């Protein structure tokens, strides 16, 4: 049985057609992934399915009474509410039943006459609460909150004080507790570390309901999916199996498409050559060939788009000791670490790892001087020029071209456009407001900023969030080839483990 039927769905943003006349269905209990390159329209499709965007045409039919849960990439939370209060909101309907139960108990205590109706009502409410395991709610909340690393933030912490990544984890936790019939998840592993991704993987594999997940984490997708929907060239195609099976089938289809295109082009060339040579001498046969050409259904030329390329250069050679910290403690009101002594030498590539909330981003900001240390000192060596990729950055109204040109006014517009083109951004992308680009396209613009920044130290905080597979691979190659120094925070060991020179584990320094 289908939970969702989509027919002839079309959506346009400005003058850009995101998808056209797509159709597919999601079955009851199906575990599906939605993949495609940056800007293909994955997040847009989820928003359309969730009812947050209206399509230009087409039909979306959900199974009647189906409960839908949607995890978006950015969301606001109500000020003044605690983390525990917010998570308990997943069971609001049960707390309503409990209040009704208490009201009936009060009525029974005050009643002088027949108690039978009230006893019956009380028994019904009690039975419904027990059937829903109401008295095990706090245990359920703690299980999910621990699995996603939410407990580490503090149950009584107010939600409006959380960072963007922490908010995303909280939204995900509530969605999982609600157990909707269909989960629509947009990049759920962003802001989760390895341990929490492993927990989420197991949870989703056991999930009895259906879900459609957008993720660029290949290992995660491979584990949790039994179906893949591929969004490409404004159309969608369904593949049976997990992500690895999709890659094999897609490559085979691409080769078959390329072969069919080349064979048809040869046939077209042969027919056109015959027509040209025999237009007068064998007019009847030439006319027959012309009609055959007109009737031929042309195969579109296969196009996988240009492969992104990134290149980072050392602007000036620094001293050998690039960065040194002595008795450093970082944090805000309270220290997140014991006093530590750290040192980075020229050319070293360091990965900073640890669970979410342990202070990885705080440490980077402290090392760069963006936050004052709570104790100790941090010193950059002579001629050290850092370039910083922050984890969070709000979309702006300016275009990619305007942003990069303001960064490097000494460059020509042609040089700026060439840099953006290297990253896989088209002429349309670079002239649109940054706020209209997808998360992956915005990340590519920010990587272009790094390429145009005169630096010799790259400080990168989760730079692969939102990057598609090809962009991630190209970025990895560029970092491997980079002759400078790198300080990296990443939750993807497969991205960095074959090129880093050392690992800093914040668990070893935590308070």
C-alpha positions as CSV (number, residue, x, y, z in Angstrom):
1,X,0.0,0.0,0.0
2,X,1.3,3.5,-0.9
3,X,1.7,6.1,1.9
4,X,2.3,8.7,-0.8
5,X,1.5,9.1,-4.5
6,X,3.1,11.9,-6.5
7,X,1.8,12.6,-10.0
8,X,3.1,15.0,-12.7
9,X,4.7,17.3,-10.0
10,X,6.4,20.5,-11.3
11,X,8.1,23.2,-9.3
12,X,9.9,26.3,-10.5
13,X,12.0,28.8,-8.5
14,X,12.2,32.1,-10.3
15,X,13.2,31.2,-13.9
16,X,14.8,27.9,-12.8
17,X,12.7,24.7,-13.2
18,X,13.6,22.5,-10.3
19,X,11.7,19.4,-11.4
20,X,9.1,18.8,-14.1
21,X,6.3,16.2,-14.3
22,X,7.9,13.8,-11.8
23,X,5.9,10.9,-10.4
24,X,6.7,8.3,-7.8
25,X,5.2,6.6,-4.8
26,X,6.4,5.7,-1.3
27,X,5.2,2.4,0.2
28,X,4.1,1.7,3.7
29,X,7.2,1.0,5.8
30,X,9.6,1.7,2.9
31,X,13.1,3.0,3.9
32,X,14.1,5.3,1.0
33,X,17.0,7.7,0.3
34,X,16.7,10.8,-1.9
35,X,20.0,11.6,-3.7
36,X,21.2,14.0,-6.3
37,X,23.9,16.6,-6.9
38,X,23.9,20.0,-5.1
39,X,21.0,22.1,-6.4
40,X,19.1,19.2,-7.9
41,X,16.1,20.1,-5.7
42,X,16.2,17.5,-2.9
43,X,15.4,19.8,-0.1
44,X,12.9,21.6,-2.2
45,X,11.1,18.4,-3.0
46,X,10.9,17.5,0.8
47,X,9.4,20.9,1.5
48,X,6.8,20.5,-1.2
49,X,5.9,17.0,0.1
50,X,5.7,18.5,3.6
51,X,3.3,21.2,2.4
52,X,5.8,24.1,3.1
53,X,6.0,25.0,-0.6
54,X,3.2,24.9,-3.2
55,X,4.1,23.1,-6.5
56,X,3.3,24.8,-9.8
57,X,1.5,21.8,-11.0
58,X,0.8,18.1,-10.2
59,X,-0.8,16.2,-7.4
60,X,0.4,14.9,-4.0
61,X,-1.8,12.4,-2.3
62,X,-1.0,11.1,1.3
63,X,-2.8,8.1,2.7
64,X,-5.7,9.4,4.8
65,X,-4.9,9.9,8.5
66,X,-1.2,9.5,7.7
67,X,1.0,11.4,10.2
68,X,3.9,13.1,8.6
69,X,7.1,14.2,10.4
70,X,9.5,16.6,8.6
71,X,13.0,17.5,9.7
72,X,14.2,20.7,8.0
73,X,17.7,22.1,7.9
74,X,16.8,25.3,9.8
75,X,14.0,26.0,12.3
76,X,13.2,28.3,15.1
77,X,12.4,27.1,18.7
78,X,10.2,28.9,21.2
79,X,12.1,31.0,23.8
80,X,11.8,30.0,27.4
81,X,11.1,26.3,26.8
82,X,13.5,23.7,28.2
83,X,14.9,20.8,26.3
84,X,12.9,18.3,28.4
85,X,9.6,20.3,27.9
86,X,10.2,20.4,24.2
87,X,10.8,16.7,23.9
88,X,7.7,15.9,26.1
89,X,5.8,17.9,23.5
90,X,6.0,14.7,21.3
91,X,3.5,13.2,23.7
92,X,1.2,16.2,24.1
93,X,-1.9,14.1,23.3
94,X,-1.1,11.7,26.1
95,X,-0.6,14.5,28.6
96,X,-4.0,15.8,27.6
97,X,-5.4,12.4,28.5
98,X,-3.7,12.5,31.8
99,X,-5.2,15.9,32.6
100,X,-8.7,14.5,31.7
101,X,-8.0,11.5,34.0
102,X,-7.2,13.9,36.9
103,X,-10.4,15.9,36.2
104,X,-12.5,12.7,36.3
105,X,-10.8,11.8,39.6
106,X,-11.7,15.2,41.0
107,X,-15.3,14.8,39.9
108,X,-15.5,11.4,41.5
109,X,-14.2,12.8,44.8
110,X,-16.8,15.5,44.7
111,X,-19.7,13.3,43.5
112,X,-22.6,12.4,45.9
113,X,-24.6,10.4,43.4
114,X,-24.0,7.5,40.9
115,X,-20.3,7.1,40.3
116,X,-20.7,4.4,37.6
117,X,-20.3,6.7,34.5
118,X,-17.3,8.4,36.0
119,X,-15.7,5.1,36.9
120,X,-16.3,3.8,33.4
121,X,-14.7,7.0,31.9
122,X,-11.8,6.8,34.4
123,X,-11.1,3.2,33.4
124,X,-11.2,4.1,29.7
125,X,-8.7,6.9,30.1
126,X,-6.5,4.7,32.3
127,X,-6.5,1.9,29.7
128,X,-5.6,4.3,26.9
129,X,-2.7,5.7,28.8
130,X,-1.4,2.3,29.7
131,X,-1.8,1.0,26.2
132,X,0.3,4.0,25.0
133,X,3.0,3.2,27.6
134,X,2.4,6.7,29.1
135,X,4.3,5.9,32.3
136,X,7.4,5.0,30.3
137,X,7.6,8.3,28.5
138,X,10.5,9.7,30.4
139,X,12.5,6.5,29.8
140,X,11.8,6.8,26.0
141,X,12.8,10.4,26.0
142,X,16.1,9.6,27.8
143,X,16.9,6.8,25.4
144,X,16.5,9.0,22.3
145,X,18.1,12.0,23.9
146,X,21.1,10.0,25.0
147,X,21.4,8.3,21.5
148,X,21.5,11.7,19.8
149,X,23.7,13.4,22.4
150,X,20.9,15.7,23.6
151,X,21.3,14.7,27.2
152,X,24.8,16.2,27.2
153,X,23.3,19.7,26.6
154,X,21.3,19.5,29.9
155,X,17.6,18.7,30.4
156,X,16.8,22.1,31.9
157,X,18.6,24.2,29.3
158,X,16.4,26.6,27.4
159,X,16.0,25.8,23.7
160,X,16.6,29.4,22.5
161,X,20.2,29.2,23.9
162,X,21.1,26.3,21.6
163,X,23.3,26.6,18.5
164,X,22.0,25.7,15.1
165,X,23.5,22.2,15.2
166,X,22.1,21.6,18.7
167,X,18.7,22.7,17.6
168,X,18.7,20.3,14.7
169,X,19.5,17.4,17.0
170,X,16.6,18.5,19.3
171,X,14.2,18.7,16.4
172,X,15.3,15.3,15.2
173,X,14.8,13.8,18.7
174,X,11.2,15.1,18.9
175,X,10.4,13.7,15.5
176,X,11.7,10.3,16.4
177,X,9.7,10.3,19.6
178,X,6.5,11.2,17.7
179,X,7.0,8.1,15.5
180,X,5.0,9.4,12.5
181,X,3.9,7.2,9.7
182,X,6.4,8.9,7.3
183,X,9.6,10.7,8.3
184,X,11.0,13.3,5.8
185,X,14.6,13.9,7.0
186,X,16.9,16.5,5.5
187,X,20.6,15.8,6.3
188,X,19.9,14.2,9.7
189,X,23.6,13.3,10.3
190,X,24.8,16.9,10.1
191,X,26.0,18.0,13.5
192,X,26.0,14.4,14.8
193,X,29.3,12.7,15.7
194,X,30.2,9.1,14.9
195,X,28.7,7.6,18.0
196,X,25.4,9.4,17.5
197,X,25.3,8.5,13.8
198,X,25.8,4.9,14.7
199,X,22.8,5.1,17.1
200,X,20.6,6.8,14.6
201,X,21.6,4.2,12.0
202,X,20.4,1.4,14.2
203,X,17.2,3.3,15.2
204,X,16.2,3.9,11.6
205,X,17.0,0.3,10.5
206,X,14.5,-0.9,13.2
207,X,11.9,1.8,12.4
208,X,8.7,0.1,11.4
209,X,7.3,3.2,9.6
210,X,8.4,4.7,6.2
211,X,11.0,7.4,5.7
212,X,12.5,9.4,2.9
213,X,16.0,10.7,3.8
214,X,18.2,13.3,2.1
215,X,21.9,12.7,3.0
216,X,25.3,13.1,1.5
217,X,26.7,10.6,4.0
218,X,27.2,7.6,1.8
219,X,28.0,5.1,4.5
220,X,24.9,6.2,6.5
221,X,22.6,5.9,3.4
222,X,24.1,2.5,2.5
223,X,23.0,1.2,5.9
224,X,19.5,2.6,6.3
225,X,18.0,2.4,2.8
226,X,16.3,-0.3,0.8
227,X,15.2,2.1,-2.0
228,X,16.9,5.0,-3.6
229,X,15.2,7.9,-5.5
230,X,17.6,9.8,-7.7
231,X,16.7,13.4,-8.7
232,X,18.6,14.5,-11.8
233,X,17.9,16.6,-14.9
234,X,14.5,17.7,-13.4
235,X,13.3,14.1,-13.2
236,X,13.2,11.3,-10.6
237,X,14.0,7.6,-10.9
238,X,13.5,4.8,-8.5
239,X,16.2,2.2,-7.8
240,X,15.8,-1.0,-5.7
241,X,18.4,-1.7,-3.1
242,X,20.7,0.4,-0.9
243,X,23.1,3.2,-2.0
244,X,25.8,0.9,-3.2
245,X,23.3,-1.0,-5.4
246,X,22.1,2.3,-6.8
247,X,25.6,3.4,-7.8
248,X,26.1,0.1,-9.7
249,X,22.8,0.4,-11.5
250,X,23.2,4.1,-12.2
251,X,26.7,3.6,-13.8
252,X,25.3,0.7,-15.9
253,X,22.4,2.9,-17.1
254,X,24.7,5.7,-17.8
255,X,27.0,3.5,-20.0
256,X,23.9,2.1,-21.8
257,X,22.6,5.6,-22.4
258,X,26.0,6.8,-23.7
259,X,26.2,3.8,-26.0
260,X,22.6,4.3,-27.3
261,X,23.3,8.0,-27.8
262,X,26.5,7.4,-29.8
263,X,24.9,4.7,-32.0
264,X,22.0,7.0,-32.7
265,X,24.4,9.9,-33.6
266,X,26.2,7.6,-36.1
267,X,22.8,6.7,-37.6
268,X,21.8,10.3,-37.8
269,X,25.2,11.2,-39.5
270,X,24.8,8.3,-42.0
271,X,21.2,9.5,-42.9
272,X,22.2,13.1,-43.2
273,X,25.2,12.2,-45.4
274,X,23.0,10.1,-47.7
275,X,20.4,13.0,-48.0
276,X,23.1,15.5,-48.8
277,X,24.7,13.4,-51.5
278,X,21.5,12.1,-53.1
279,X,19.1,15.1,-52.8
280,X,19.0,15.4,-56.6
281,X,20.2,12.0,-58.0
282,X,18.0,9.9,-55.7
283,X,15.4,12.4,-54.6
284,X,12.8,9.8,-53.6
285,X,15.2,7.8,-51.4
286,X,16.6,11.0,-49.9
287,X,13.1,12.2,-49.1
288,X,12.4,8.8,-47.4
289,X,15.5,9.3,-45.3
290,X,14.4,12.8,-44.3
291,X,11.1,11.5,-43.0
292,X,12.9,8.8,-41.1
293,X,15.0,11.5,-39.4
294,X,11.9,13.5,-38.6
295,X,10.2,10.5,-37.0
296,X,13.3,9.6,-35.0
297,X,12.9,10.1,-31.2
298,X,16.2,11.8,-30.4
299,X,18.2,10.6,-27.4
300,X,19.4,13.4,-25.2
301,X,23.2,13.7,-24.9
302,X,24.2,12.3,-21.5
303,X,25.5,15.0,-19.2
304,X,26.8,14.5,-15.6
305,X,27.8,18.2,-15.3
306,X,31.2,19.5,-14.8
307,X,33.3,18.0,-12.1
308,X,34.1,20.5,-9.3
309,X,37.8,21.4,-8.8
310,X,39.4,23.0,-5.8
311,X,42.9,24.3,-5.3
312,X,44.4,25.9,-2.2
313,X,47.8,27.6,-2.2
314,X,50.3,28.7,0.4
315,X,50.4,32.5,0.1
316,X,53.6,32.9,2.0
317,X,55.7,30.4,4.0
318,X,55.2,30.8,7.7
319,X,57.7,29.9,10.5
320,X,58.0,26.3,11.4
321,X,55.9,26.6,14.6
322,X,52.5,27.7,13.2
323,X,50.5,27.7,16.4
324,X,51.2,27.1,20.1
325,X,48.8,27.0,23.1
326,X,50.1,26.9,26.7
327,X,47.9,25.8,29.6
328,X,44.9,26.6,27.4
329,X,41.3,26.2,28.7
330,X,38.5,27.1,26.3
331,X,34.7,27.5,27.0
332,X,32.2,30.2,27.8
333,X,31.1,30.7,31.4
334,X,32.6,27.4,32.4
335,X,35.8,25.7,30.9
336,X,35.2,22.8,28.6
337,X,38.7,21.4,29.0
338,X,41.5,20.9,31.4
339,X,44.6,23.0,30.8
340,X,46.3,21.7,27.6
341,X,49.5,22.4,25.8
342,X,49.2,22.2,22.0
343,X,51.5,22.8,19.1
344,X,51.1,22.7,15.3
345,X,54.0,22.7,12.9
346,X,54.1,23.9,9.3
347,X,52.6,21.4,7.0
348,X,50.8,19.3,9.7
349,X,47.2,18.3,9.1
350,X,45.3,17.8,12.3
351,X,41.8,16.4,12.8
352,X,39.9,17.5,15.9
353,X,37.4,14.8,17.0
354,X,34.9,14.4,19.8
355,X,31.2,14.1,20.5
356,X,28.9,17.0,19.8
357,X,28.8,19.7,22.5
358,X,32.3,18.8,23.8
359,X,33.7,22.1,22.4
360,X,35.3,21.5,19.0
361,X,34.0,24.7,17.4
362,X,34.7,26.6,20.6
363,X,38.3,25.4,20.6
364,X,38.8,26.5,16.9
365,X,37.4,29.9,17.6
366,X,39.7,30.2,20.7
367,X,42.7,29.1,18.7
368,X,41.9,31.8,16.1
369,X,41.4,34.5,18.7
370,X,37.7,34.9,18.0
371,X,37.0,33.9,21.6
372,X,39.2,34.7,24.6
373,X,40.7,31.7,26.4
374,X,39.4,31.2,29.9
375,X,42.9,30.3,30.9
376,X,46.3,30.2,29.2
377,X,47.5,31.6,25.9
378,X,47.4,31.0,22.2
379,X,50.0,32.3,19.8
380,X,50.2,32.2,16.1
381,X,53.7,32.1,14.5
382,X,55.1,34.9,12.3
383,X,53.6,35.2,8.8
384,X,50.8,32.7,9.7
385,X,47.7,33.7,7.8
386,X,44.6,31.6,8.7
387,X,41.5,31.1,6.5
388,X,38.4,30.0,8.5
389,X,35.4,27.9,7.3
390,X,32.8,28.4,10.1
391,X,30.2,25.8,10.7
392,X,27.3,28.2,10.7
393,X,26.8,31.2,8.4
394,X,23.5,32.9,7.6
395,X,22.4,33.3,4.0
396,X,22.8,36.8,2.6
397,X,20.9,38.8,-0.1
398,X,24.1,39.4,-2.1
399,X,25.1,37.2,-5.0
400,X,28.1,34.8,-5.0
401,X,29.8,37.1,-7.5
402,X,29.2,40.2,-5.4
403,X,30.4,38.5,-2.3
404,X,33.6,37.2,-3.7
405,X,34.4,40.4,-5.6
406,X,34.0,42.4,-2.4
407,X,36.5,40.0,-0.8
408,X,39.0,40.4,-3.7
409,X,38.4,43.7,-5.4
410,X,41.9,43.4,-7.0
411,X,40.6,40.5,-9.1
412,X,38.8,40.9,-12.4
413,X,35.2,39.7,-12.7
414,X,36.4,37.1,-15.1
415,X,38.8,35.7,-12.6
416,X,36.1,35.5,-9.9
417,X,33.7,33.8,-12.3
418,X,36.4,31.3,-13.2
419,X,36.9,30.4,-9.5
420,X,33.2,29.9,-9.0
421,X,33.0,27.8,-12.2
422,X,35.8,25.6,-10.9
423,X,33.6,24.8,-7.9
424,X,30.8,23.6,-10.2
425,X,28.7,26.8,-10.0
426,X,27.0,27.9,-13.2
427,X,26.4,31.5,-14.5
428,X,22.8,31.3,-13.0
429,X,24.1,30.2,-9.6
430,X,26.6,33.1,-9.3
431,X,24.1,35.8,-10.1
432,X,21.3,34.5,-7.7
433,X,21.1,35.8,-4.1
434,X,23.0,33.4,-1.8
435,X,19.8,32.8,0.2
436,X,18.2,31.2,-2.9
437,X,21.0,28.6,-3.2
438,X,20.9,25.1,-1.7
439,X,23.0,24.3,1.3
440,X,25.5,22.5,-0.9
441,X,25.8,25.4,-3.4
442,X,26.3,27.9,-0.5
443,X,29.1,25.6,0.8
444,X,30.8,25.7,-2.6
445,X,30.7,29.5,-2.6
446,X,32.4,29.5,0.8
447,X,35.0,27.1,-0.5
448,X,35.7,29.6,-3.3
449,X,36.2,32.2,-0.6
450,X,38.9,30.0,0.9
451,X,40.6,29.6,-2.5
452,X,40.6,33.4,-2.9
453,X,41.9,34.1,0.6
454,X,45.6,34.7,1.0
455,X,46.5,32.1,3.6
456,X,48.8,29.3,4.7
457,X,46.6,27.8,7.5
458,X,43.1,26.3,6.7
459,X,40.8,26.1,9.8
460,X,37.8,24.0,8.7
461,X,34.7,23.4,10.9
462,X,32.5,20.6,9.4
463,X,33.2,21.8,5.8
464,X,31.6,18.7,4.1
465,X,28.1,19.3,5.5
466,X,25.8,19.6,2.5
467,X,28.5,18.8,-0.1
468,X,27.5,16.2,-2.7
469,X,29.7,13.2,-3.4
470,X,31.6,14.6,-6.3
471,X,32.3,17.9,-4.6
472,X,33.4,16.1,-1.4
473,X,35.8,14.0,-3.4
474,X,37.3,17.0,-5.2
475,X,37.6,18.9,-2.0
476,X,39.4,15.9,-0.4
477,X,41.9,15.7,-3.2
478,X,42.6,19.4,-2.9
479,X,43.3,19.1,0.8
480,X,45.6,16.1,0.3
481,X,47.6,18.1,-2.3
482,X,47.7,21.3,-0.1
483,X,51.2,22.2,1.0
484,X,50.0,24.3,4.0
485,X,48.7,23.5,7.5
486,X,45.2,22.3,8.2
487,X,43.1,22.2,11.4
488,X,39.9,20.2,10.7
489,X,36.7,19.3,12.6
490,X,34.7,16.6,10.8
491,X,32.4,13.8,11.7
492,X,33.3,11.8,8.6
493,X,36.5,9.7,9.2
494,X,36.3,8.4,5.7
495,X,36.8,11.9,4.5
496,X,40.1,12.6,6.4
497,X,41.6,9.4,7.7
498,X,44.0,8.8,4.8
499,X,45.6,12.2,4.7
500,X,45.8,13.7,8.2
501,X,49.0,13.6,10.2
502,X,47.6,13.5,13.7
503,X,44.3,13.5,15.7
504,X,43.4,15.6,18.7
505,X,40.7,13.8,20.8
506,X,38.8,16.3,22.9
507,X,37.5,13.5,25.2
508,X,41.1,13.2,26.5
509,X,41.0,16.9,27.7
510,X,37.4,17.3,28.8
511,X,36.5,18.4,32.3
